[in-house]
Amino acid sequence: MPDRPALQVLHRCAGLVLAAFVCIHLVNHALLAIDAASAFAFMDVFRRIYRQPLVEALLLAAVLAQLATGPVLARRRTTSAGRAGLLAAASGYYLLFFLLVHVAAVLWGRLGLGLDTDISFAAAGLQAWPAIAFFVPYYFLAVAAVCLHAGLGIGRLFAVPARTAALVSGAAGALAGTAIVGGMLALP
């Protein structure tokens, strides 16, 4: 097993790769709260970049690196890291669940079923009961967790007090999650 500093470097580097994608991806989804046509146009341009085979392979490798390193780092840290460590671990474990389900569903939908896995694919679960009872918290918590997890990590790197990092990133996640889920719910 690699030592903790090597795992942290891999986790952070993979996190930076994913963060670049996730930020743009979340902006794309947040556009739904403003104008669906703009969100779809933005997605069409963004897809030309991230669906390039090399870029997609890099993103999938970053997801796998996060899935492999996150639980190991969380197990080693949560016993002594206080509330911030517990929040980082909890948000990280939710992201582990979300990445497994979301990436598998998108890849299976696109490659296995030949579906267009656009925003409408993601929002399909928000259109009917009882699926909506799963997908509203599923997406909301994913956005909140990514903001909280990244915010705590960035705060730690820049010596921001953990409470401040948690409050700011948690509030940003809650606002972004509400806007994104609201925009997805508004799709016809």
N, C-alpha and C positions, 0 to 999 in steps of 0.2 A: 504494500500500500504506500503510495507517495506520501511524503510528509505534508503537514498542514500548510506551510507557505506555498508549496507547489500547487496544492489543490485550490488554495485561495486565488492564486494567479490565474489558473485555468478557469475557475468559476467567474472571476471578474472579467477576464478577456472575453469569454463566451457571453457573459452578461452585457458587455459593451456592444457586441455584434447584435445580440437580440434587442437591446435597448434602441439601437438605431432603427431597426425594423419596427419594433413595437410602437415607438413614438409616432412614426409616420402612419402606421396601421390604425392607431387610436385616433389620430387627427382625421383620418379618412372616415372612420365610424362616427366621430363627433360631428362631422359635416352633415350627417343625416338630420341632426337636430336643427340645422339651418335650411338645407335644401338638398333633397334626395338626388336631383339631377347632377348637382355639383359633386356630391359624394361618389356617384357612379363614374363621372368623368375623371375625377381624381384617381379612383381605383384603376381605371383603364390605363392611365399613364404609369402609375406606380407598379402595376403588374408587369409591364414591359421590362422593368428592372429586376424585381425580385423573382420572376419566373425564369430568368436566365439560368441554365443548368448549373453554372459555377456558383452563382449567388444562392440559388436554392440549396445546393449541397452545403455551402457554408452555413446557411441558416439552420439546416437540419443537424449539422455537426454541432453547432452551438447549442441547440435544444438538447441533444444527447449529452453534451458535456455538462449542461446544467442539471439534467436528470441524474447523472452519475455523481457529480460532486456535491450538489446541494444537500442531500440527506446525510452524507458523511460529515460535512462541515457542521450541519445543524446538530447532529448527535454529539459532536465533540464540544460544541459551544454552549448549548442551552443550560447546562448545569451551573455555569458560573457567570452568565452574561446578564442576569437581571431581566427586567421587563422588556427592554429593547431587544435583547437576545431572543426572548420568547416570542415577541412580535415578529421579528425577522424570521424565526423558524416557522411560526404558524403561517405567515404569508408565503414563505417559500414552499411549504408543504402543499398549500392550496394551489400554488402555481405549478407544482409538480403534477398534481391531479389534473389541472386545467390543460397543461401542455400535452399530457398523454392523451386526454380525450379529444381536445380540439385539433391537434395536429393529425391524429389518427383519423378523425372524422373527415377533415378536409382532404387528406390524401386519399382515403378510401372513396369519398364522394367524387373526387376529380379523376383519379386513376382507375379505381375499381368499378365505378358506376358511370363514368363519363359525364358527370354533371358539371355545370358551371358553378363553381364554389365561390360565388360573389357574395355581396352583402346580403342579398335575398336568401341565399343558402343558410347563412348564419342566423338570419332573422326568422327563418321558417318555424323554428320551435317556439317563437313568441306570438304565433298567430292563432293558436288553438289550445283549449283546455284539454287535458291536464298538463301538457308539455310546458305551458307558460309558467307553471308553478316550479318547474325545474330550471328553465332557461333564464328567467329574470334574475334570480340570485346567482346563478352560474356565471353570467356575464358581468353583473354588477360586482360580485366579489372578485372576479378576475382582474377587473380594472382597478379596484381598490387595492387588491393584493400587490399588483405590479407597482403601483405608485408607492405603497407603503414599503415594500421590500427594497426597491431601488432608492427611495428616500432615506431609509435607515442606513443602507450601504454607503450612499454618497455622504450622508451626515457623518458617519464614522470616519470616512477618509478625510473629511475637512474639519474634524473636531467640533461639529455642531452638537450641542447637547442633545442626548437621545430623546428627551421629552419633546423638544422643539421639532426635531426631525420627524418624530412620529406624528405630532399634531399637524404639522404643515403637509406632510406627504399623505397622511390619512384623510385630511380635509380635501386635498386636491383629488385624491382617488375617489372619494365619495361624490364630489361634484362632477368629475369626468364620467364616472360610472352611471350617474343619474342621466346625464346628457346623452350618453351613448345608448343606454337601454331605452330611454325615451325616444330617441331617433329611430331605433330599430322597431319599437312598438308602433311607430307612426307609419311604417311602410305598409303599402296596400297588400 
